[in-house]
Amino acid sequence: MTVEDFSQAYQSRFVTRPEGIRLHLRDYAGPHDAAPVIVCLAGLTRNSRDFHLFAQQARAQARIIAIDSRGRGQSDPDPDPSRYTIETETDDVLAVLTALAIGRAAFIGTSRGGLILHRLVALRPELLSAVVLNDIGPEIPAPALCALIAGLTARSGETSYEAAADALRLAQADAFPALDAQDWQAMAQAIYRPDAATGGVVPDYDPALLTGFGGLTPDMVLPDLWQAFALFAPLPLMVVRGEHSAILPASVLEAMAQRHPATRSLIAPGQGHAPLLDRAEIAAPILDFLASATTPRA
């Protein structure tokens, strides 16, 4: 079993919330003290490691803050699973920004991270200088969400990172034909953590995260966030969609572009939900967009 040593690339920081939960974040220094800030928010069961390879490219132009939401990565699990909500996790993001004295930043939100941004823009629009939504929109088809949760629920421990990469490839190869062996290894490194009890690796999140989806059925009509999405109108906005994504259908992306005509759409070829951002054909356009859209840190 191998674990990559990323410790020299960033500084680990912790912010403690009133209920005693410690939130972990990775702080990648930018090229200078006045560099703009990019805050990265991961998906439902994912963590700050998802952004490591992207951050290595982006830090040439910005300081990168990648947050582990509570119950993910190195952040503490919440003893009360009912607090695993968009509302609580948005408050956590605000607490991190306050602790780091960040008054304005660009944001990248993958999946659930993008849903958090829909709430953040409603609460504190002045904090956002630009937004990248990675494979998420204000409307999610219930069958696609059910399939996603089922896949996460089926995920289990593996004997090694190599075995985890093989399991991920077998489960998701149809949605991610563009990925190569190195990509699957990087995904395994991001999703799994060492397990001292077995000597293998296990998914790096609190399983209680998924209990709130117990009543979800494919025939449900899920509430939409179009009213919140309208609040992105004054901001530079890019939306990344995986070519094979069911979470962000092409029809929803088209509706987003109609309502926010300045939206820059980017299709991740050969990827599903949610696209890896570090691949050259994705990272370069995102960095170009952010370079033109971000302002110096307040």
Protein Blocks (a to p, Z undefined) as FASTA:
>chain_A
ZZddfklmpccdddddfkopacdddddddfbfklccddddddfklcfklmmmmmmmmmmm
occdddddehiajbccdfblklmcfklmmmmmmmmmmmnopabdcdddehjlmmmmmmmm
mmmmmlpmbdcdehiafbdcfklmmmmmmmmmmpccdfbfklmmmmmmmmmmmmmmmbcf
klmmmmmmmmpccdfknopacddbdfklmmmmmmgcfkbccddfklmmmmmmmpccdddd
dfklcklgfklmmmmmmmmmmbccdddehiacdddfkbmklmmmmmmmmmmmpccdZZ
